[in-house]
Amino acid sequence: MSRLGDDIISVFLDRRQCVLTDTDVFRALNSQGISCTVESVRQQVQLLSPALFHLMSNENRTVTISVDPKIEICQGYLSNHCPAKPNPCERLHICRHFEGNCPSANCTFPHDFSKGYNRKIIVEHHCQFINPLLLIKLLRLKKSSSVRNFCMILN
């Protein structure tokens, strides 16, 4: 898989949006000097679906791309209260400082996907070629977007 997957994820992160059209992504990439076509954007997003994205065809021949990851971060893991115990958890077990600047030099929580439990989950979702930092940022973007949308509904 090419770096285009990382570049597409970066567009969503840079814009802090969870829904864009394939044309929006194409234009953003081209404005950054990344050479691609709308079709190559669609193909790359399809490779990452349904693990990270949901696609919907529009009447105007564009495709709406929604961030809709099937991968999740286990919130209970850090407090030793993984809700899946004793069954295998299907969520990522990572340090809360996965994105860097972990204050503990001897941190025992995972900081990568290179082996073991997290690697299995990433491979099952066909995301092993995605930059792990971008993947975690995308998962957190979706989560924060869901919280914002829920709060807007309540108000």
N, C-alpha and C positions, 0 to 999 in steps of 0.2 A: 504494500500500500504506500502511496506517495505521501509527501508532506502536505498535500492538498487537504487532507482530513484535518490536520492541525490548523492550517490556514482558515478553513471554514469555521472551525470551532472558535478561533480567535476573532472572527468577525462578530459572532454572537456575543462574545465576552466584551469586545471593545464597545459595542453598541448597547450592551447591558439589556438585550432584548432576547426573548425566547421564541419569537415568531418573526420570520422574514421570508420573503419569496426568493426563489432561485435567482431571479434577476437582481434583487437587492444584494445578494451575496456575491454574484458575479461582478457587479459594478464596484462593490467595496474592494474585492480582490484586485480588480484591474486598476483601481485608483492607487493601490499600494504597489503597483508594478508587477503583480503576479499574473502571469500569462495563463489564461484558461478560457474555456467556453462555458456557456450555460449548461450544455449537455455534460461536460466533465464535472461540473458542480453537482448536477443531478445524480450522475453515476456514483460519485464519491459518497454523497449523502445516502444513497440507496445501500451502499456497502455497510454503512454505519447504522442502518435501520434494520430492525426496530430497536436495537440496543440503545441508541442515543436520540434518534429523531423519528418523528411521525411526518409523513408526506401526504399532501392532499392536492390533487389536480384541480386547477381552476378553469373556469370557462374561457378565460383570455389566454389560455395555453401556458400559463405560468404554473409553478408548483409552490405551494406554501409549505415551508419547512418549520416544524415546531420542535423545540427542544423537549423531548419526552423520554428521559433516560429510564431504562429498565434496571440499571445498576443503581444501587443506593449505598450510602454510608451507614453503617450500624451505629446508631447513636448510643446504645447501651454498652458497647464494647469497652469504652474508656473507663466506665465506672464498674466494670466487671459484672454487668447485668445484661448481657446479650440475651435478647428475648427468645432466641432460637434454641438455647441450651435445653435439653441435651442433644437435640437434633442439629445437623449442620446449618449454620447461618448462611444465607444467600446474599449477604451484604458485605461490603468492604470493611475490613478491620484496619484502621489507619490511625496514626497520631493526629491529634487535633491541630498540630503544627506541621502537617504534611507539606504544606506549600513553602516551608522554610522557616528559619529562625526558631527552631526548637530550643527552648531554654535549657533542656537537660542533656548534658553530654553523654549520659548513660541511659537515655530513653529506651525502654524496652518495647515501645509500640512501633509498628511498621511504618517506614518512611518511603517505601517503594513497592513496586509490583513485580520485582524480578524473580521472586521465588515463592513457593508455598501456597498458602490459602488464597491470598489476593490474586496471585498469578492465575490460578485456576478460574476464578471468577472473570477476570479480564479476558482470558482466552475464550471462555464459553460465550462471551458477548462480542467476540471478534474485535476487541479494542486494544490488542496487544501492541499495535503499531502507533497508537495515539500517545502523544506526550502525556505522561501521568499527571503533571501539574495542570495542564490544560483540561484534562478529563475531570480532575477534582474541582477545578474552578467552574466548569460547566455544570457539574452536579450541584454545586453550592449556588450557582446562579439560578438554576431551576427551583431549588428549595426556597431561596429568598424571594423569588418571583411569586411562588405559590403562597407564601406567607403574606406578601404585599396584597395580592389579589383577594385573599381571604379577609384581610383587614379592611379592604375597600368595600367588600360585601357587607361587613358588619356595621360600617359607618353610614 
